[in-house]
């Protein structure tokens, strides 16, 4: 029996989310894990654009990053409210 991790076959998913890649219309429907993964991919794309594009980040990437940040903040605030009410 091996303790080695198995890697799924097929193409690896990108760690970036380019402006041409589809983006969920409603972030409130995503589970927290998927929201974090999406945030990570957009943040990596944002860094890539700042490093490689003299004019800065793509407006769509910036907007996606803002949307994700707002949703993550809203969930953080929502999770903290019940604990504060106790």
PDB file with SEQRES, HELIX, SHEET and CRYST1 records, atoms N, CA, C and O in Angstrom:
SEQRES   1 A   86  UNK UNK UNK UNK UNK UNK UNK UNK UNK UNK UNK UNK UNK          
SEQRES   2 A   86  UNK UNK UNK UNK UNK UNK UNK UNK UNK UNK UNK UNK UNK          
SEQRES   3 A   86  UNK UNK UNK UNK UNK UNK UNK UNK UNK UNK UNK UNK UNK          
SEQRES   4 A   86  UNK UNK UNK UNK UNK UNK UNK UNK UNK UNK UNK UNK UNK          
SEQRES   5 A   86  UNK UNK UNK UNK UNK UNK UNK UNK UNK UNK UNK UNK UNK          
SEQRES   6 A   86  UNK UNK UNK UNK UNK UNK UNK UNK UNK UNK UNK UNK UNK          
SEQRES   7 A   86  UNK UNK UNK UNK UNK UNK UNK UNK                              
HELIX    1 AA1 UNK A   27  UNK A   29  5                                   3    
HELIX    2 AA2 UNK A   32  UNK A   52  1                                  21    
HELIX    3 AA3 UNK A   59  UNK A   85  1                                  27    
CRYST1    1.000    1.000    1.000  90.00  90.00  90.00 P 1           1          
ATOM      1  N   UNK A   1       0.845  -1.178   0.000  1.00  0.00           N  
ATOM      2  CA  UNK A   1       0.000   0.000   0.000  1.00  0.00           C  
ATOM      3  C   UNK A   1       0.887   1.236   0.000  1.00  0.00           C  
ATOM      4  O   UNK A   1       1.839   1.329   0.775  1.00  0.00           O  
ATOM      5  N   UNK A   2       0.575   2.162  -0.853  1.00  0.00           N  
ATOM      6  CA  UNK A   2       1.389   3.361  -1.019  1.00  0.00           C  
ATOM      7  C   UNK A   2       0.701   4.574  -0.406  1.00  0.00           C  
ATOM      8  O   UNK A   2      -0.524   4.687  -0.440  1.00  0.00           O  
ATOM      9  N   UNK A   3       1.498   5.478   0.153  1.00  0.00           N  
ATOM     10  CA  UNK A   3       0.975   6.726   0.685  1.00  0.00           C  
ATOM     11  C   UNK A   3       1.034   7.848  -0.350  1.00  0.00           C  
ATOM     12  O   UNK A   3       0.734   8.999  -0.034  1.00  0.00           O  
ATOM     13  N   UNK A   4       1.416   7.522  -1.572  1.00  0.00           N  
ATOM     14  CA  UNK A   4       1.543   8.532  -2.629  1.00  0.00           C  
ATOM     15  C   UNK A   4       0.177   9.084  -2.998  1.00  0.00           C  
ATOM     16  O   UNK A   4      -0.813   8.353  -3.030  1.00  0.00           O  
ATOM     17  N   UNK A   5       0.134  10.362  -3.272  1.00  0.00           N  
ATOM     18  CA  UNK A   5      -1.099  10.990  -3.717  1.00  0.00           C  
ATOM     19  C   UNK A   5      -1.363  10.632  -5.168  1.00  0.00           C  
ATOM     20  O   UNK A   5      -0.430  10.537  -5.966  1.00  0.00           O  
ATOM     21  N   UNK A   6      -2.599  10.437  -5.507  1.00  0.00           N  
ATOM     22  CA  UNK A   6      -2.939  10.180  -6.899  1.00  0.00           C  
ATOM     23  C   UNK A   6      -3.362  11.495  -7.542  1.00  0.00           C  
ATOM     24  O   UNK A   6      -4.119  12.272  -6.959  1.00  0.00           O  
ATOM     25  N   UNK A   7      -2.877  11.725  -8.719  1.00  0.00           N  
ATOM     26  CA  UNK A   7      -3.195  12.936  -9.461  1.00  0.00           C  
ATOM     27  C   UNK A   7      -4.185  12.570 -10.552  1.00  0.00           C  
ATOM     28  O   UNK A   7      -3.939  11.646 -11.327  1.00  0.00           O  
ATOM     29  N   UNK A   8      -5.309  13.289 -10.623  1.00  0.00           N  
ATOM     30  CA  UNK A   8      -6.293  12.960 -11.654  1.00  0.00           C  
ATOM     31  C   UNK A   8      -5.709  13.121 -13.062  1.00  0.00           C  
ATOM     32  O   UNK A   8      -4.904  14.015 -13.318  1.00  0.00           O  
ATOM     33  N   UNK A   9      -6.131  12.243 -13.956  1.00  0.00           N  
ATOM     34  CA  UNK A   9      -5.677  12.316 -15.349  1.00  0.00           C  
ATOM     35  C   UNK A   9      -6.363  13.488 -16.047  1.00  0.00           C  
ATOM     36  O   UNK A   9      -7.402  13.973 -15.600  1.00  0.00           O  
ATOM     37  N   UNK A  10      -5.780  13.920 -17.120  1.00  0.00           N  
ATOM     38  CA  UNK A  10      -6.380  14.992 -17.905  1.00  0.00           C  
ATOM     39  C   UNK A  10      -5.632  16.296 -17.717  1.00  0.00           C  
ATOM     40  O   UNK A  10      -4.670  16.370 -16.953  1.00  0.00           O  
ATOM     41  N   UNK A  11      -6.082  17.323 -18.417  1.00  0.00           N  
ATOM     42  CA  UNK A  11      -5.387  18.604 -18.348  1.00  0.00           C  
ATOM     43  C   UNK A  11      -5.532  19.233 -16.962  1.00  0.00           C  
ATOM     44  O   UNK A  11      -6.573  19.120 -16.315  1.00  0.00           O  
ATOM     45  N   UNK A  12      -4.480  19.885 -16.534  1.00  0.00           N  
ATOM     46  CA  UNK A  12      -4.518  20.569 -15.249  1.00  0.00           C  
ATOM     47  C   UNK A  12      -5.332  21.850 -15.375  1.00  0.00           C  
ATOM     48  O   UNK A  12      -5.228  22.548 -16.384  1.00  0.00           O  
ATOM     49  N   UNK A  13      -6.134  22.166 -14.374  1.00  0.00           N  
ATOM     50  CA  UNK A  13      -6.852  23.441 -14.429  1.00  0.00           C  
ATOM     51  C   UNK A  13      -5.865  24.589 -14.219  1.00  0.00           C  
ATOM     52  O   UNK A  13      -4.871  24.435 -13.509  1.00  0.00           O  
ATOM     53  N   UNK A  14      -6.132  25.701 -14.818  1.00  0.00           N  
ATOM     54  CA  UNK A  14      -5.257  26.869 -14.694  1.00  0.00           C  
ATOM     55  C   UNK A  14      -5.345  27.435 -13.287  1.00  0.00           C  
ATOM     56  O   UNK A  14      -6.386  27.345 -12.636  1.00  0.00           O  
ATOM     57  N   UNK A  15      -4.262  28.010 -12.828  1.00  0.00           N  
ATOM     58  CA  UNK A  15      -4.272  28.677 -11.533  1.00  0.00           C  
ATOM     59  C   UNK A  15      -4.607  30.152 -11.694  1.00  0.00           C  
ATOM     60  O   UNK A  15      -4.630  30.897 -10.714  1.00  0.00           O  
ATOM     61  N   UNK A  16      -4.865  30.572 -12.916  1.00  0.00           N  
ATOM     62  CA  UNK A  16      -5.250  31.942 -13.229  1.00  0.00           C  
ATOM     63  C   UNK A  16      -6.674  31.952 -13.766  1.00  0.00           C  
ATOM     64  O   UNK A  16      -7.155  30.939 -14.273  1.00  0.00           O  
ATOM     65  N   UNK A  17      -7.353  33.097 -13.657  1.00  0.00           N  
ATOM     66  CA  UNK A  17      -8.666  33.251 -14.269  1.00  0.00           C  
ATOM     67  C   UNK A  17      -8.583  34.468 -15.188  1.00  0.00           C  
ATOM     68  O   UNK A  17      -8.722  35.608 -14.745  1.00  0.00           O  
ATOM     69  N   UNK A  18      -8.358  34.208 -16.463  1.00  0.00           N  
ATOM     70  CA  UNK A  18      -8.191  35.285 -17.430  1.00  0.00           C  
ATOM     71  C   UNK A  18      -9.525  36.001 -17.673  1.00  0.00           C  
ATOM     72  O   UNK A  18     -10.586  35.441 -17.397  1.00  0.00           O  
ATOM     73  N   UNK A  19      -9.475  37.227 -18.184  1.00  0.00           N  
ATOM     74  CA  UNK A  19     -10.714  37.949 -18.466  1.00  0.00           C  
ATOM     75  C   UNK A  19     -11.648  37.206 -19.428  1.00  0.00           C  
ATOM     76  O   UNK A  19     -12.861  37.411 -19.385  1.00  0.00           O  
ATOM     77  N   UNK A  20     -11.104  36.357 -20.286  1.00  0.00           N  
ATOM     78  CA  UNK A  20     -11.935  35.616 -21.236  1.00  0.00           C  
ATOM     79  C   UNK A  20     -12.591  34.372 -20.652  1.00  0.00           C  
ATOM     80  O   UNK A  20     -13.438  33.759 -21.302  1.00  0.00           O  
ATOM     81  N   UNK A  21     -12.216  33.995 -19.449  1.00  0.00           N  
ATOM     82  CA  UNK A  21     -12.775  32.818 -18.799  1.00  0.00           C  
ATOM     83  C   UNK A  21     -14.105  33.172 -18.163  1.00  0.00           C  
ATOM     84  O   UNK A  21     -14.268  34.264 -17.619  1.00  0.00           O  
ATOM     85  N   UNK A  22     -15.061  32.244 -18.230  1.00  0.00           N  
ATOM     86  CA  UNK A  22     -16.372  32.511 -17.649  1.00  0.00           C  
ATOM     87  C   UNK A  22     -16.256  32.717 -16.141  1.00  0.00           C  
ATOM     88  O   UNK A  22     -15.376  32.168 -15.479  1.00  0.00           O  
ATOM     89  N   UNK A  23     -17.172  33.524 -15.628  1.00  0.00           N  
ATOM     90  CA  UNK A  23     -17.197  33.899 -14.220  1.00  0.00           C  
ATOM     91  C   UNK A  23     -18.628  33.749 -13.727  1.00  0.00           C  
ATOM     92  O   UNK A  23     -19.557  34.126 -14.442  1.00  0.00           O  
ATOM     93  N   UNK A  24     -18.835  33.213 -12.535  1.00  0.00           N  
ATOM     94  CA  UNK A  24     -20.204  33.026 -12.040  1.00  0.00           C  
ATOM     95  C   UNK A  24     -20.976  34.342 -11.951  1.00  0.00           C  
ATOM     96  O   UNK A  24     -20.432  35.366 -11.539  1.00  0.00           O  
ATOM     97  N   UNK A  25     -22.227  34.299 -12.337  1.00  0.00           N  
ATOM     98  CA  UNK A  25     -23.075  35.496 -12.280  1.00  0.00           C  
ATOM     99  C   UNK A  25     -23.469  35.830 -10.846  1.00  0.00           C  
ATOM    100  O   UNK A  25     -23.635  37.000 -10.503  1.00  0.00           O  
ATOM    101  N   UNK A  26     -23.620  34.794  -9.998  1.00  0.00           N  
ATOM    102  CA  UNK A  26     -24.054  35.003  -8.623  1.00  0.00           C  
ATOM    103  C   UNK A  26     -23.088  34.322  -7.659  1.00  0.00           C  
ATOM    104  O   UNK A  26     -23.113  33.102  -7.498  1.00  0.00           O  
ATOM    105  N   UNK A  27     -22.250  35.111  -7.032  1.00  0.00           N  
ATOM    106  CA  UNK A  27     -21.246  34.564  -6.118  1.00  0.00           C  
ATOM    107  C   UNK A  27     -21.876  34.036  -4.830  1.00  0.00           C  
ATOM    108  O   UNK A  27     -21.282  33.196  -4.154  1.00  0.00           O  
ATOM    109  N   UNK A  28     -23.056  34.513  -4.489  1.00  0.00           N  
ATOM    110  CA  UNK A  28     -23.708  34.063  -3.252  1.00  0.00           C  
ATOM    111  C   UNK A  28     -24.095  32.593  -3.306  1.00  0.00           C  
ATOM    112  O   UNK A  28     -24.329  31.971  -2.269  1.00  0.00           O  
ATOM    113  N   UNK A  29     -24.163  32.038  -4.507  1.00  0.00           N  
ATOM    114  CA  UNK A  29     -24.533  30.627  -4.675  1.00  0.00           C  
ATOM    115  C   UNK A  29     -23.359  29.675  -4.487  1.00  0.00           C  
ATOM    116  O   UNK A  29     -23.565  28.469  -4.356  1.00  0.00           O  
ATOM    117  N   UNK A  30     -22.144  30.187  -4.470  1.00  0.00           N  
ATOM    118  CA  UNK A  30     -20.958  29.332  -4.385  1.00  0.00           C  
ATOM    119  C   UNK A  30     -20.666  28.915  -2.951  1.00  0.00           C  
ATOM    120  O   UNK A  30     -20.810  29.715  -2.027  1.00  0.00           O  
ATOM    121  N   UNK A  31     -20.255  27.658  -2.763  1.00  0.00           N  
ATOM    122  CA  UNK A  31     -19.772  27.255  -1.440  1.00  0.00           C  
ATOM    123  C   UNK A  31     -18.486  28.021  -1.120  1.00  0.00           C  
ATOM    124  O   UNK A  31     -17.785  28.485  -2.019  1.00  0.00           O  
ATOM    125  N   UNK A  32     -18.194  28.144   0.157  1.00  0.00           N  
ATOM    126  CA  UNK A  32     -17.035  28.931   0.594  1.00  0.00           C  
ATOM    127  C   UNK A  32     -15.739  28.433  -0.037  1.00  0.00           C  
ATOM    128  O   UNK A  32     -14.902  29.245  -0.432  1.00  0.00           O  
ATOM    129  N   UNK A  33     -15.557  27.131  -0.140  1.00  0.00           N  
ATOM    130  CA  UNK A  33     -14.323  26.592  -0.724  1.00  0.00           C  
ATOM    131  C   UNK A  33     -14.164  27.040  -2.173  1.00  0.00           C  
ATOM    132  O   UNK A  33     -13.078  27.458  -2.574  1.00  0.00           O  
ATOM    133  N   UNK A  34     -15.225  26.958  -2.954  1.00  0.00           N  
ATOM    134  CA  UNK A  34     -15.157  27.387  -4.353  1.00  0.00           C  
ATOM    135  C   UNK A  34     -14.909  28.886  -4.451  1.00  0.00           C  
ATOM    136  O   UNK A  34     -14.206  29.342  -5.353  1.00  0.00           O  
ATOM    137  N   UNK A  35     -15.482  29.653  -3.531  1.00  0.00           N  
ATOM    138  CA  UNK A  35     -15.270  31.091  -3.528  1.00  0.00           C  
ATOM    139  C   UNK A  35     -13.797  31.418  -3.259  1.00  0.00           C  
ATOM    140  O   UNK A  35     -13.230  32.310  -3.892  1.00  0.00           O  
ATOM    141  N   UNK A  36     -13.192  30.705  -2.334  1.00  0.00           N  
ATOM    142  CA  UNK A  36     -11.773  30.918  -2.042  1.00  0.00           C  
ATOM    143  C   UNK A  36     -10.887  30.535  -3.228  1.00  0.00           C  
ATOM    144  O   UNK A  36      -9.919  31.232  -3.529  1.00  0.00           O  
ATOM    145  N   UNK A  37     -11.212  29.445  -3.890  1.00  0.00           N  
ATOM    146  CA  UNK A  37     -10.434  29.026  -5.062  1.00  0.00           C  
ATOM    147  C   UNK A  37     -10.561  30.076  -6.171  1.00  0.00           C  
ATOM    148  O   UNK A  37      -9.570  30.445  -6.801  1.00  0.00           O  
ATOM    149  N   UNK A  38     -11.757  30.542  -6.397  1.00  0.00           N  
ATOM    150  CA  UNK A  38     -11.983  31.560  -7.419  1.00  0.00           C  
ATOM    151  C   UNK A  38     -11.226  32.847  -7.069  1.00  0.00           C  
ATOM    152  O   UNK A  38     -10.625  33.471  -7.944  1.00  0.00           O  
ATOM    153  N   UNK A  39     -11.256  33.235  -5.811  1.00  0.00           N  
ATOM    154  CA  UNK A  39     -10.521  34.423  -5.358  1.00  0.00           C  
ATOM    155  C   UNK A  39      -9.022  34.254  -5.608  1.00  0.00           C  
ATOM    156  O   UNK A  39      -8.356  35.183  -6.066  1.00  0.00           O  
ATOM    157  N   UNK A  40      -8.503  33.087  -5.311  1.00  0.00           N  
ATOM    158  CA  UNK A  40      -7.082  32.813  -5.526  1.00  0.00           C  
ATOM    159  C   UNK A  40      -6.715  32.927  -7.002  1.00  0.00           C  
ATOM    160  O   UNK A  40      -5.695  33.521  -7.350  1.00  0.00           O  
ATOM    161  N   UNK A  41      -7.543  32.361  -7.857  1.00  0.00           N  
ATOM    162  CA  UNK A  41      -7.258  32.402  -9.296  1.00  0.00           C  
ATOM    163  C   UNK A  41      -7.302  33.832  -9.836  1.00  0.00           C  
ATOM    164  O   UNK A  41      -6.474  34.209 -10.666  1.00  0.00           O  
ATOM    165  N   UNK A  42      -8.269  34.632  -9.365  1.00  0.00           N  
ATOM    166  CA  UNK A  42      -8.375  36.022  -9.820  1.00  0.00           C  
ATOM    167  C   UNK A  42      -7.208  36.836  -9.264  1.00  0.00           C  
ATOM    168  O   UNK A  42      -6.650  37.673  -9.974  1.00  0.00           O  
ATOM    169  N   UNK A  43      -6.834  36.607  -8.014  1.00  0.00           N  
ATOM    170  CA  UNK A  43      -5.702  37.326  -7.422  1.00  0.00           C  
ATOM    171  C   UNK A  43      -4.409  37.019  -8.177  1.00  0.00           C  
ATOM    172  O   UNK A  43      -3.597  37.915  -8.404  1.00  0.00           O  
ATOM    173  N   UNK A  44      -4.215  35.757  -8.566  1.00  0.00           N  
ATOM    174  CA  UNK A  44      -3.021  35.393  -9.342  1.00  0.00           C  
ATOM    175  C   UNK A  44      -3.046  36.084 -10.707  1.00  0.00           C  
ATOM    176  O   UNK A  44      -2.011  36.550 -11.183  1.00  0.00           O  
ATOM    177  N   UNK A  45      -4.213  36.152 -11.333  1.00  0.00           N  
ATOM    178  CA  UNK A  45      -4.332  36.836 -12.621  1.00  0.00           C  
ATOM    179  C   UNK A  45      -4.030  38.322 -12.461  1.00  0.00           C  
ATOM    180  O   UNK A  45      -3.351  38.918 -13.297  1.00  0.00           O  
ATOM    181  N   UNK A  46      -4.534  38.911 -11.394  1.00  0.00           N  
ATOM    182  CA  UNK A  46      -4.288  40.326 -11.132  1.00  0.00           C  
ATOM    183  C   UNK A  46      -2.792  40.603 -10.974  1.00  0.00           C  
ATOM    184  O   UNK A  46      -2.269  41.561 -11.545  1.00  0.00           O  
ATOM    185  N   UNK A  47      -2.119  39.772 -10.208  1.00  0.00           N  
ATOM    186  CA  UNK A  47      -0.670  39.920 -10.049  1.00  0.00           C  
ATOM    187  C   UNK A  47       0.048  39.776 -11.382  1.00  0.00           C  
ATOM    188  O   UNK A  47       0.956  40.546 -11.696  1.00  0.00           O  
ATOM    189  N   UNK A  48      -0.362  38.793 -12.153  1.00  0.00           N  
ATOM    190  CA  UNK A  48       0.255  38.548 -13.464  1.00  0.00           C  
ATOM    191  C   UNK A  48       0.098  39.759 -14.371  1.00  0.00           C  
ATOM    192  O   UNK A  48       1.044  40.159 -15.050  1.00  0.00           O  
ATOM    193  N   UNK A  49      -1.105  40.347 -14.384  1.00  0.00           N  
ATOM    194  CA  UNK A  49      -1.351  41.505 -15.236  1.00  0.00           C  
ATOM    195  C   UNK A  49      -0.538  42.718 -14.798  1.00  0.00           C  
ATOM    196  O   UNK A  49      -0.007  43.446 -15.637  1.00  0.00           O  
ATOM    197  N   UNK A  50      -0.439  42.940 -13.495  1.00  0.00           N  
ATOM    198  CA  UNK A  50       0.364  44.062 -13.012  1.00  0.00           C  
ATOM    199  C   UNK A  50       1.840  43.886 -13.357  1.00  0.00           C  
ATOM    200  O   UNK A  50       2.542  44.864 -13.615  1.00  0.00           O  
ATOM    201  N   UNK A  51       2.306  42.650 -13.362  1.00  0.00           N  
ATOM    202  CA  UNK A  51       3.716  42.384 -13.650  1.00  0.00           C  
ATOM    203  C   UNK A  51       4.049  42.382 -15.138  1.00  0.00           C  
ATOM    204  O   UNK A  51       5.192  42.643 -15.515  1.00  0.00           O  
ATOM    205  N   UNK A  52       3.068  42.093 -15.986  1.00  0.00           N  
ATOM    206  CA  UNK A  52       3.360  41.930 -17.411  1.00  0.00           C  
ATOM    207  C   UNK A  52       2.766  43.001 -18.319  1.00  0.00           C  
ATOM    208  O   UNK A  52       3.155  43.108 -19.483  1.00  0.00           O  
ATOM    209  N   UNK A  53       1.830  43.794 -17.803  1.00  0.00           N  
ATOM    210  CA  UNK A  53       1.168  44.787 -18.643  1.00  0.00           C  
ATOM    211  C   UNK A  53       1.504  46.189 -18.161  1.00  0.00           C  
ATOM    212  O   UNK A  53       1.139  46.554 -17.043  1.00  0.00           O  
ATOM    213  N   UNK A  54       2.191  46.983 -18.976  1.00  0.00           N  
ATOM    214  CA  UNK A  54       2.582  48.330 -18.549  1.00  0.00           C  
ATOM    215  C   UNK A  54       1.395  49.214 -18.131  1.00  0.00           C  
ATOM    216  O   UNK A  54       1.536  50.064 -17.252  1.00  0.00           O  
ATOM    217  N   UNK A  55       0.238  49.015 -18.755  1.00  0.00           N  
ATOM    218  CA  UNK A  55      -0.927  49.854 -18.433  1.00  0.00           C  
ATOM    219  C   UNK A  55      -1.673  49.382 -17.193  1.00  0.00           C  
ATOM    220  O   UNK A  55      -2.627  50.032 -16.765  1.00  0.00           O  
ATOM    221  N   UNK A  56      -1.257  48.267 -16.611  1.00  0.00           N  
ATOM    222  CA  UNK A  56      -1.903  47.769 -15.387  1.00  0.00           C  
ATOM    223  C   UNK A  56      -2.879  46.646 -15.656  1.00  0.00           C  
ATOM    224  O   UNK A  56      -2.914  46.062 -16.739  1.00  0.00           O  
ATOM    225  N   UNK A  57      -3.651  46.369 -14.659  1.00  0.00           N  
ATOM    226  CA  UNK A  57      -4.581  45.237 -14.722  1.00  0.00           C  
ATOM    227  C   UNK A  57      -5.756  45.514 -15.649  1.00  0.00           C  
ATOM    228  O   UNK A  57      -6.148  46.661 -15.862  1.00  0.00           O  
ATOM    229  N   UNK A  58      -6.301  44.443 -16.188  1.00  0.00           N  
ATOM    230  CA  UNK A  58      -7.485  44.510 -17.039  1.00  0.00           C  
ATOM    231  C   UNK A  58      -8.673  44.946 -16.173  1.00  0.00           C  
ATOM    232  O   UNK A  58      -8.812  44.468 -15.048  1.00  0.00           O  
ATOM    233  N   UNK A  59      -9.531  45.844 -16.674  1.00  0.00           N  
ATOM    234  CA  UNK A  59     -10.676  46.301 -15.888  1.00  0.00           C  
ATOM    235  C   UNK A  59     -11.593  45.162 -15.411  1.00  0.00           C  
ATOM    236  O   UNK A  59     -12.139  45.228 -14.310  1.00  0.00           O  
ATOM    237  N   UNK A  60     -11.758  44.134 -16.226  1.00  0.00           N  
ATOM    238  CA  UNK A  60     -12.613  43.011 -15.836  1.00  0.00           C  
ATOM    239  C   UNK A  60     -11.991  42.223 -14.679  1.00  0.00           C  
ATOM    240  O   UNK A  60     -12.701  41.764 -13.784  1.00  0.00           O  
ATOM    241  N   UNK A  61     -10.688  42.072 -14.701  1.00  0.00           N  
ATOM    242  CA  UNK A  61     -10.014  41.381 -13.601  1.00  0.00           C  
ATOM    243  C   UNK A  61     -10.168  42.174 -12.310  1.00  0.00           C  
ATOM    244  O   UNK A  61     -10.430  41.600 -11.253  1.00  0.00           O  
ATOM    245  N   UNK A  62     -10.005  43.491 -12.394  1.00  0.00           N  
ATOM    246  CA  UNK A  62     -10.188  44.342 -11.218  1.00  0.00           C  
ATOM    247  C   UNK A  62     -11.612  44.248 -10.674  1.00  0.00           C  
ATOM    248  O   UNK A  62     -11.811  44.149  -9.463  1.00  0.00           O  
ATOM    249  N   UNK A  63     -12.593  44.278 -11.559  1.00  0.00           N  
ATOM    250  CA  UNK A  63     -13.997  44.185 -11.136  1.00  0.00           C  
ATOM    251  C   UNK A  63     -14.281  42.840 -10.485  1.00  0.00           C  
ATOM    252  O   UNK A  63     -14.957  42.787  -9.458  1.00  0.00           O  
ATOM    253  N   UNK A  64     -13.784  41.767 -11.055  1.00  0.00           N  
ATOM    254  CA  UNK A  64     -13.975  40.437 -10.466  1.00  0.00           C  
ATOM    255  C   UNK A  64     -13.340  40.357  -9.076  1.00  0.00           C  
ATOM    256  O   UNK A  64     -13.925  39.798  -8.147  1.00  0.00           O  
ATOM    257  N   UNK A  65     -12.150  40.917  -8.948  1.00  0.00           N  
ATOM    258  CA  UNK A  65     -11.466  40.900  -7.656  1.00  0.00           C  
ATOM    259  C   UNK A  65     -12.292  41.655  -6.611  1.00  0.00           C  
ATOM    260  O   UNK A  65     -12.431  41.197  -5.477  1.00  0.00           O  
ATOM    261  N   UNK A  66     -12.835  42.805  -6.994  1.00  0.00           N  
ATOM    262  CA  UNK A  66     -13.678  43.586  -6.077  1.00  0.00           C  
ATOM    263  C   UNK A  66     -14.930  42.808  -5.686  1.00  0.00           C  
ATOM    264  O   UNK A  66     -15.298  42.778  -4.512  1.00  0.00           O  
ATOM    265  N   UNK A  67     -15.585  42.180  -6.656  1.00  0.00           N  
ATOM    266  CA  UNK A  67     -16.786  41.399  -6.371  1.00  0.00           C  
ATOM    267  C   UNK A  67     -16.499  40.262  -5.392  1.00  0.00           C  
ATOM    268  O   UNK A  67     -17.264  40.028  -4.456  1.00  0.00           O  
ATOM    269  N   UNK A  68     -15.400  39.568  -5.618  1.00  0.00           N  
ATOM    270  CA  UNK A  68     -15.028  38.466  -4.735  1.00  0.00           C  
ATOM    271  C   UNK A  68     -14.700  38.966  -3.332  1.00  0.00           C  
ATOM    272  O   UNK A  68     -15.082  38.337  -2.345  1.00  0.00           O  
ATOM    273  N   UNK A  69     -14.006  40.076  -3.240  1.00  0.00           N  
ATOM    274  CA  UNK A  69     -13.659  40.644  -1.940  1.00  0.00           C  
ATOM    275  C   UNK A  69     -14.917  41.057  -1.177  1.00  0.00           C  
ATOM    276  O   UNK A  69     -15.022  40.813   0.025  1.00  0.00           O  
ATOM    277  N   UNK A  70     -15.858  41.673  -1.863  1.00  0.00           N  
ATOM    278  CA  UNK A  70     -17.117  42.070  -1.228  1.00  0.00           C  
ATOM    279  C   UNK A  70     -17.863  40.845  -0.715  1.00  0.00           C  
ATOM    280  O   UNK A  70     -18.371  40.855   0.406  1.00  0.00           O  
ATOM    281  N   UNK A  71     -17.932  39.804  -1.513  1.00  0.00           N  
ATOM    282  CA  UNK A  71     -18.644  38.590  -1.095  1.00  0.00           C  
ATOM    283  C   UNK A  71     -17.951  37.919   0.089  1.00  0.00           C  
ATOM    284  O   UNK A  71     -18.613  37.491   1.034  1.00  0.00           O  
ATOM    285  N   UNK A  72     -16.624  37.825   0.043  1.00  0.00           N  
ATOM    286  CA  UNK A  72     -15.895  37.227   1.170  1.00  0.00           C  
ATOM    287  C   UNK A  72     -16.081  38.057   2.441  1.00  0.00           C  
ATOM    288  O   UNK A  72     -16.282  37.501   3.521  1.00  0.00           O  
ATOM    289  N   UNK A  73     -16.015  39.381   2.316  1.00  0.00           N  
ATOM    290  CA  UNK A  73     -16.224  40.258   3.474  1.00  0.00           C  
ATOM    291  C   UNK A  73     -17.641  40.102   4.030  1.00  0.00           C  
ATOM    292  O   UNK A  73     -17.826  40.047   5.246  1.00  0.00           O  
ATOM    293  N   UNK A  74     -18.629  40.031   3.158  1.00  0.00           N  
ATOM    294  CA  UNK A  74     -20.014  39.867   3.600  1.00  0.00           C  
ATOM    295  C   UNK A  74     -20.193  38.558   4.366  1.00  0.00           C  
ATOM    296  O   UNK A  74     -20.892  38.522   5.378  1.00  0.00           O  
ATOM    297  N   UNK A  75     -19.576  37.503   3.897  1.00  0.00           N  
ATOM    298  CA  UNK A  75     -19.674  36.223   4.600  1.00  0.00           C  
ATOM    299  C   UNK A  75     -18.951  36.271   5.938  1.00  0.00           C  
ATOM    300  O   UNK A  75     -19.410  35.680   6.916  1.00  0.00           O  
ATOM    301  N   UNK A  76     -17.834  36.963   5.987  1.00  0.00           N  
ATOM    302  CA  UNK A  76     -17.092  37.105   7.242  1.00  0.00           C  
ATOM    303  C   UNK A  76     -17.927  37.877   8.262  1.00  0.00           C  
ATOM    304  O   UNK A  76     -18.009  37.489   9.427  1.00  0.00           O  
ATOM    305  N   UNK A  77     -18.537  38.956   7.824  1.00  0.00           N  
ATOM    306  CA  UNK A  77     -19.387  39.757   8.712  1.00  0.00           C  
ATOM    307  C   UNK A  77     -20.604  38.936   9.155  1.00  0.00           C  
ATOM    308  O   UNK A  77     -20.981  38.956  10.326  1.00  0.00           O  
ATOM    309  N   UNK A  78     -21.209  38.219   8.213  1.00  0.00           N  
ATOM    310  CA  UNK A  78     -22.362  37.389   8.536  1.00  0.00           C  
ATOM    311  C   UNK A  78     -22.033  36.292   9.527  1.00  0.00           C  
ATOM    312  O   UNK A  78     -22.849  35.969  10.390  1.00  0.00           O  
ATOM    313  N   UNK A  79     -20.852  35.720   9.414  1.00  0.00           N  
ATOM    314  CA  UNK A  79     -20.434  34.653  10.325  1.00  0.00           C  
ATOM    315  C   UNK A  79     -20.126  35.210  11.711  1.00  0.00           C  
ATOM    316  O   UNK A  79     -20.295  34.506  12.707  1.00  0.00           O  
ATOM    317  N   UNK A  80     -19.678  36.456  11.793  1.00  0.00           N  
ATOM    318  CA  UNK A  80     -19.315  37.057  13.076  1.00  0.00           C  
ATOM    319  C   UNK A  80     -20.548  37.550  13.856  1.00  0.00           C  
ATOM    320  O   UNK A  80     -20.501  37.628  15.083  1.00  0.00           O  
ATOM    321  N   UNK A  81     -21.611  37.873  13.185  1.00  0.00           N  
ATOM    322  CA  UNK A  81     -22.797  38.420  13.850  1.00  0.00           C  
ATOM    323  C   UNK A  81     -23.418  37.475  14.879  1.00  0.00           C  
ATOM    324  O   UNK A  81     -23.662  37.899  16.009  1.00  0.00           O  
ATOM    325  N   UNK A  82     -23.686  36.202  14.533  1.00  0.00           N  
ATOM    326  CA  UNK A  82     -24.292  35.327  15.540  1.00  0.00           C  
ATOM    327  C   UNK A  82     -23.416  35.160  16.778  1.00  0.00           C  
ATOM    328  O   UNK A  82     -23.932  35.064  17.892  1.00  0.00           O  
ATOM    329  N   UNK A  83     -22.115  35.125  16.598  1.00  0.00           N  
ATOM    330  CA  UNK A  83     -21.209  34.960  17.733  1.00  0.00           C  
ATOM    331  C   UNK A  83     -21.236  36.189  18.631  1.00  0.00           C  
ATOM    332  O   UNK A  83     -21.136  36.056  19.851  1.00  0.00           O  
ATOM    333  N   UNK A  84     -21.367  37.371  18.064  1.00  0.00           N  
ATOM    334  CA  UNK A  84     -21.393  38.605  18.845  1.00  0.00           C  
ATOM    335  C   UNK A  84     -22.709  38.763  19.597  1.00  0.00           C  
ATOM    336  O   UNK A  84     -22.756  39.414  20.640  1.00  0.00           O  
ATOM    337  N   UNK A  85     -23.773  38.170  19.071  1.00  0.00           N  
ATOM    338  CA  UNK A  85     -25.097  38.301  19.696  1.00  0.00           C  
ATOM    339  C   UNK A  85     -25.236  37.401  20.931  1.00  0.00           C  
ATOM    340  O   UNK A  85     -26.166  37.590  21.714  1.00  0.00           O  
ATOM    341  N   UNK A  86     -24.358  36.452  21.120  1.00  0.00           N  
ATOM    342  CA  UNK A  86     -24.476  35.518  22.246  1.00  0.00           C  
ATOM    343  C   UNK A  86     -24.207  36.155  23.561  1.00  0.00           C  
ATOM    344  O   UNK A  86     -24.270  35.489  24.594  1.00  0.00           O  
TER     345      UNK A  86                                                      
END                                                                             
